[in-house]
């Protein structure tokens, strides 16, 4: 069985980050949440000691998170059926890039928690219905 709670490594222009996805399940669906957390590489924190950036997704009437029916780690906007899977490194990279201004504005804040849906909209709208956000299609590498 695959361990979806493990830390994954992501290398960007802003440095090396470790990330994980956590899902909080509650009896009432509206109390559930899906969180993507990123931590800077402990060996190269460069003044970012112990910082954490968390994108938190909570269900709303027009947005859902994976609970049982959808693929684990998926956040879906129902109006146009676009979705992002938080276990995909490309999705994590795009969300981190979209949130870069928040990290620059609050260098003294140890834990930065943001509403994931705000950045979801920015990432999906920038992609313009690309393969990572269109349901039912997978990106196929060109040969």
N, C-alpha and C positions, 0 to 999 in steps of 0.2 A: 504494500500500500504506500502511496506517495505521501510525503509529509509536506503539506501546504503551509505549515507554520514556520518553515525554516527562513533564515535570513538569506537574502540574495544580494549579489554585488552588482553595482551599476557604476560604470566609469563615464564621466561627462567632462565637459570643458571646465565645469565648476569644481571638479575634484571627484574623488571616489565616495560613493554613498552605499550604504546597506539599507535594504528595505524589506518590509514584511507586510502581509495582508492579514487582518484579523476581522472576524465576523462575530458580532455579539448577537446571539439569538435569545429572544424573550418570548414568553407565551403569546403576548399581543404583538402582531407584526409591526405595528406603528412604533413600537419601542425598540425594534432591532436596529442595528447599524453595521456598516461596513467601513473599515478604516485602513488606509494605506499610510504606513509610517516610514519615514526616511531618516537615517542617521548618518552623519558624516563619518568617514573612516577614522577610527580611533587613533591610528598611527599618524594621521595628517590632519588634525583638526584645525590648525591655523587660526586659533582664536575662537573657534566655534565649539568650545568644550561642552560636551554633553547635550548639544542641541538636538531637537527632534522636530520634524515637520510632519504633521498628520493631516491627511485629507479625510474628512469624515462624511460619509454618505448615509442619510436617513431617508426612509420612504416618505413620499408625499403623494397627493392624489394623482399627479401626472408623471411621477418618477418612481421606479421600483429598484430594489436591490435583490440579488440572488438570495433565496431562502431555502428552497428545495427544488423548485421546478427548473430554474435557469442554471447555467454553468456557474460553478463556484467563483466568487470574486467579480461578478458582473453587475454593472450599474446600467440601467436602461431608462432612456427618456421616451415615454409612451407616445408623445405627440407625433414623432417621426420615426419611432422604433430604432433610433440610433443607440448603440451601446458601446461600452468600453469594458474590457476585462482587465482588472487590476493585477493579474498575474503575468501580463505580457510586458516585457522590458520596454518595448517601444511606447506603450501607454504610460508607464511610469516616467520615462524620460520626458515625454511631452508635458505631463502634469508638473514635473519639477521645473521645466523651463517656463511654463506659464506662471508658476508661483515664485519665480526668482525675485521679482520686485518686493514681495512680502518679506523674503529673507533679508534683503538689503535694507529695508526700512526698520526692521526690528532686530539689530544685531545683539542687543542686550537681553532679548527674550530667550529663555532656555527652551521652552516648549511652545511651538507655534501650531495651533490647531485652526484649520480653515474649513469652510463649507465646501465639500468636494464638488457639489453641483455647479458652483460658480465656475470652477476650472474645467469641469466636464464640458460645459457649454462652449468655453473658449477653445478647448482642444478639438472637439467634434466639429465646430463651425470652421476652424482653421483647416481641418482635414478635408472638408467638403465631400463627405460620404465616401471616404476611402475604405480600403479593405479591413482596417482594424475596427471600424465602427458600423459596418453594414451587417445586420444579422444574416446568418445563414451562409456567409461567404468567408473563406479563409484565404489569406494571402498565399499565393503559390509562387515559389522562387522561380525566376526565369533561368532557363538552361542554355 
